[in-house]
Amino acid sequence: MFDLLTPPSWAPTWCYVYLAGSLLGAALAIVVLFTSYKKLGGFGAIALLFMAAVQFVHGMTYFWICRSALA
């Protein structure tokens, strides 16, 4: 019988997908910032940095919640 209260054995390692996504998203935003700074301008660069920071913190929060819930 399938038990919804017991997480599968692979679930704690799946949390690292959030970590990888968070790091990859932040890294790609920084690469775009450095390669397109002149096209973005000041406001675009600040908006991109803010978006990258929010995305990173959001992904890390999911990672921490996932790890603490399944530990």
trRosetta pair geometry for C-beta under 8 A, 3 or more apart (Angstrom, degrees):
i j d omega theta_ij theta_ji phi_ij phi_ji
3 6 4.5 34 104 24 123 106
7 11 4.2 -76 166 32 118 161
7 12 7.7 103 117 -39 139 74
7 70 5.6 -69 64 -126 170 103
8 11 5.1 125 62 -32 73 99
10 13 5.7 -64 -167 46 61 107
10 14 6.1 71 138 -36 83 102
11 14 5.5 -52 -150 24 36 118
11 15 7.7 52 153 -33 60 87
11 70 5.3 -152 119 -132 109 147
12 15 5.9 -32 -169 3 43 116
12 66 7.9 148 -132 147 47 91
12 67 7.0 71 -151 -124 85 60
12 70 4.5 -169 -86 123 80 129
12 71 7.0 100 -120 -81 124 54
13 16 6.0 -33 -176 12 55 114
14 17 5.6 -23 -177 2 60 116
14 66 7.5 -112 95 179 81 139
15 18 5.9 -43 -174 26 54 112
15 19 7.0 51 135 -14 72 102
15 63 5.7 105 170 -146 92 63
15 66 3.7 171 -117 117 105 126
15 67 5.0 133 163 -64 163 73
15 70 6.7 -157 -45 40 129 135
16 19 4.9 -46 -150 37 52 118
16 20 6.0 54 150 -20 74 101
16 63 7.5 57 -104 -134 31 108
17 20 5.8 -52 -144 39 31 110
17 21 6.1 32 155 -18 64 109
18 21 5.8 -56 -143 40 28 111
18 22 6.2 30 157 -21 63 109
18 59 5.4 173 177 -169 79 77
18 60 7.7 150 141 -90 104 20
18 62 4.3 -141 -148 103 144 109
18 63 4.1 -169 101 -71 118 78
18 66 6.0 149 10 9 146 145
19 22 5.8 -58 -148 35 27 112
19 23 6.4 20 158 -12 64 108
19 59 7.1 137 -101 150 23 104
19 60 7.3 59 -110 -106 66 60
19 63 4.6 86 -63 -115 79 145
20 23 6.0 -58 -145 41 29 106
20 24 6.0 26 158 -17 66 112
21 24 5.8 -56 -138 41 28 109
21 25 6.0 29 161 -20 64 109
21 59 5.5 -153 94 -134 91 134
22 25 6.0 -55 -145 36 24 110
22 26 6.5 19 158 -13 61 109
22 55 7.0 174 -135 140 66 76
22 56 5.3 95 -177 -140 93 52
22 58 7.5 -172 -110 77 105 63
22 59 2.6 -180 -84 107 104 140
22 60 5.3 134 -170 -48 165 66
22 62 7.8 178 -56 48 122 104
22 63 6.6 -80 -3 -25 143 128
23 26 6.0 -59 -148 40 29 108
23 27 6.1 27 156 -18 66 110
23 56 7.7 69 -84 -128 35 93
23 59 7.8 -136 -17 113 49 146
24 27 5.7 -57 -143 39 29 110
24 28 6.2 27 159 -17 66 108
25 28 6.0 -56 -144 38 27 108
25 29 6.4 28 156 -20 62 107
25 52 7.0 177 136 -137 84 71
25 55 4.8 -109 134 139 139 133
25 56 6.7 -163 87 -72 104 65
25 59 6.6 156 34 -31 133 150
26 29 5.7 -55 -148 35 31 112
26 30 6.5 30 154 -18 64 105
26 52 5.1 102 -127 -177 64 99
26 53 7.9 72 -118 -82 105 34
26 55 6.7 -176 -67 90 72 103
26 56 4.3 46 -72 -81 125 116
27 30 5.8 -56 -151 36 32 110
27 31 6.4 33 151 -19 66 105
28 31 5.5 -50 -146 36 35 113
28 32 6.3 36 155 -18 66 104
29 32 5.7 -53 -147 38 31 111
29 33 6.3 38 151 -25 63 105
29 48 5.8 172 -169 172 98 93
29 49 7.6 140 148 -98 121 35
29 51 6.6 -164 -130 92 141 95
29 52 3.4 -176 106 -92 159 120
29 55 7.2 146 -35 48 146 137
30 33 5.4 -50 -148 32 33 117
30 34 6.5 25 157 -13 65 105
30 52 6.7 112 -47 -153 70 163
31 34 6.1 -60 -149 40 29 104
31 35 6.1 12 160 -6 66 115
32 35 6.1 -66 -137 47 27 101
32 36 5.6 -21 178 24 68 118
32 48 6.6 -135 98 -160 113 143
33 36 7.0 -77 -125 55 13 80
33 37 6.2 45 169 -78 58 85
33 40 7.2 -40 -131 7 57 163
33 45 6.0 90 -145 -140 96 83
33 48 5.4 172 -85 112 97 138
33 49 6.7 66 -103 -66 146 80
33 52 7.7 -59 -37 -24 128 150
34 37 6.4 -10 -136 -35 22 109
36 39 4.7 -54 -172 48 87 113
36 40 5.3 90 124 -31 92 101
37 40 5.8 -61 -144 37 29 110
37 45 5.9 34 -138 -91 77 125
38 41 7.8 30 178 -65 30 48
39 44 7.6 -68 111 90 62 160
40 43 7.9 -146 155 74 80 55
40 44 3.2 -147 -177 102 82 125
40 45 4.8 115 113 -55 131 71
40 48 6.4 -45 -148 -12 150 135
41 44 4.9 87 53 16 77 106
41 45 6.8 -142 92 -9 36 92
42 45 5.9 -60 -149 35 25 110
42 46 6.5 19 158 -13 63 108
43 46 5.9 -58 -148 39 31 108
43 47 6.1 31 154 -19 66 109
44 47 5.6 -54 -143 38 31 112
44 48 6.2 32 156 -20 65 106
45 48 5.7 -54 -146 36 29 111
45 49 6.4 29 154 -17 63 105
46 49 5.7 -53 -147 37 32 111
46 50 6.3 32 154 -19 65 106
47 50 5.7 -55 -147 37 30 111
47 51 6.2 31 154 -19 65 107
48 51 5.6 -53 -144 37 31 112
48 52 6.2 31 156 -19 65 106
49 52 5.7 -54 -145 37 30 110
49 53 6.3 30 155 -19 64 106
50 53 5.8 -55 -147 36 30 111
50 54 6.3 26 156 -15 65 107
51 54 5.9 -57 -146 39 29 108
51 55 6.1 28 156 -18 65 110
52 55 5.7 -56 -144 40 29 111
52 56 6.1 31 157 -21 64 108
53 56 5.8 -55 -146 36 28 111
53 57 6.3 22 159 -13 64 108
54 57 6.0 -57 -144 41 29 106
54 58 6.0 31 156 -21 64 111
55 58 5.7 -56 -144 38 28 113
55 59 6.3 26 158 -16 63 108
56 59 6.0 -59 -149 39 27 108
56 60 6.2 23 156 -15 64 110
57 60 5.8 -56 -143 40 30 110
57 61 6.2 36 155 -24 64 105
58 61 5.8 -53 -149 32 28 112
58 62 6.7 28 153 -15 61 104
59 62 5.7 -53 -151 36 33 111
59 63 6.4 36 151 -21 65 105
60 63 5.3 -51 -148 36 36 116
60 64 6.3 33 155 -17 68 104
61 64 5.9 -54 -145 38 30 107
61 65 6.2 28 156 -16 65 108
62 65 5.8 -56 -142 40 29 109
62 66 6.0 30 158 -21 65 110
63 66 5.8 -58 -146 37 26 111
63 67 6.2 20 159 -15 64 110
64 67 5.9 -55 -142 39 29 108
64 68 6.1 21 162 -13 65 110
65 68 6.1 -61 -142 42 26 104
65 69 6.0 23 160 -19 64 113
66 69 6.0 -61 -144 37 24 108
66 70 6.3 -7 167 6 62 115
67 70 6.5 -74 -141 50 23 91
67 71 5.8 36 162 -45 65 110
68 71 5.9 -41 -133 14 28 118
